[in-house]
């Protein structure tokens, strides 16, 4: 492993459920329908990733508190059915780990370092989302301690 890269810190959240609205025909408003259903049920997504696969199918994944899963199912499954989604998936328990710091766009190698550290620790990443200053990975909650240790080893924290 290369030398630790300085970052601003690592945030985490545990006892989450990773929800997937999978293989929906892609068209405008798909994400709006899913997240409107959550909003109307007064539920909050802590993590969102959305992509379109090679067959023009929309794949949306998001995290909610595990305790909210029954409410999420009741809100999202009808919306997913109306959209023509192939299925709604639920994975739990999962944990969200975020490496953050200033100006990641000007500092190459941070994502590679995070992914390498987790991979070398034998931790599979279930989903990834990034921003200008944060890399967030979703992992199996049972591997949380090992994931945190790997990231702490890979990065120089304040």
N, C-alpha and C positions, 0 to 999 in steps of 0.2 A: 504494500500500500504506500502511496506517496505521502509526503509530509502533510500534516493537517492544514486545511485552508481556514483562515479566519472568517468567521461569520458572526452575525448579531446574536444568534441563539437558536434554540430548538423549542418549539411549542408542541403540545400533544393533547389529544382528547381520546378517551377510551369509552368502552361500552357503547359502541356505535353499531348501526346496521347499514350495510351497503346495499342500496336498492338499485336495481337495473330495470329500465323500461327498454326492452330489447327488440331489435329488428322491426322498427316502425317504418313504413314507407316515408321517405324523406320528403317534406314539403314545408312551406312556411307555417309557423305557428305550432309545430310539434312541441318544442320545449315550453312555449307559453302555456299550452294546455296542461302539461304535466305539473308545472310549478304554480299555475293558477289553482289546480285542485289541492295542492299542498297549502297554499295561502288561504283558500276558503275554509280549510280545516284548521287554520291557525297553527300550522306546523312549519318548522324552519329546517332548511337543508344547510348543513355545515360545510359541505364540499359538493361541488358539481363538476362533472366532466361530460362532454357531449362530442361525439364524432360521427362521421358518416363513413360507412364501410365501402368496400369496392363494389358492392351490389346496390348502392344508393339507399341503404337502410340506415336509419338513425339509431344510434346506441347512446342512451343517456344513463349515467350512473350518478348517484348522490348518496350522501350519508345523512342519517338522522339518528337521534338518540334511540338506543335499542328499546327503551321503555315506550317509545312512540310507535313501534312497529304495527300494532293492531290498528291504530288510527291512520297510519300511512297506507296500509293495505286497503282499508275502507275508502280512502280518498283517491288513491292512485289507480287501483285496479279498474274501476269503471272508466276513468279517463284513458287508460292504456287500451282497453277494449275498444272504445270509441275511435281511437286513433289507428286501430288495426295492428297493434303491437303483437309480436309472436308470443311474448310472455313477459311477466314481471318476475324478477329474481330477487332473492333476499340472501345476504351472507352476513352472518353474525356469529360471535362478536368480532368486530374489527376495531382497529385503532388508527387514528390519523396522526402522522408525524410530519411536522413542518420545519424545515430549515429556513431561517430568514436572515436577511442582512441587507445592507444598502447596495443598490446598483448592481444587481446580479448580471444585468445585461452587458455590463462592461468587464465582467470577471469570468472568463471561460473556465470550465472544468468543475463547477460546483455540482451540477446535475450528475456528471459522470462520477464524481467522488461519492455522492450520496448513493447512487445506484450500485456502484462497485462495493461500497461498505456493506450494504444490505445483502447483496448477492454473495459476497465472500462469507457472510455470517449464515448463509443458507436460508435467508428470508425472502420469500416471494412477494413481489409488489403486486397488489390486486388492482390498483388504479393510481394514476398520477395526474396532478394538476399543478400548473405553475403560474406565476405572475412575475412582474418585473423584479420583485424582491423576495419571493418565496417559492420553495419547491415542497409540495405536499405529496406524501405517499400514504396509501392505505395498505395496511398489513393485517394479518390475522392477529387478533388481540392476545392470543396465547403466546405469541412471539414478541410481545411488546418489550419486555426487559432486554432481550437480546438485540432488538432493533435499536433501542435507545443507546445501549452500550456501543453498538457498532457506529452509530452516528456521532456519539461523543468522542469516540476514538478517531474518527475521520476528520473532525472539524475542531478548530481552535475556538473555544467559546470565551466570552468576556468573563 
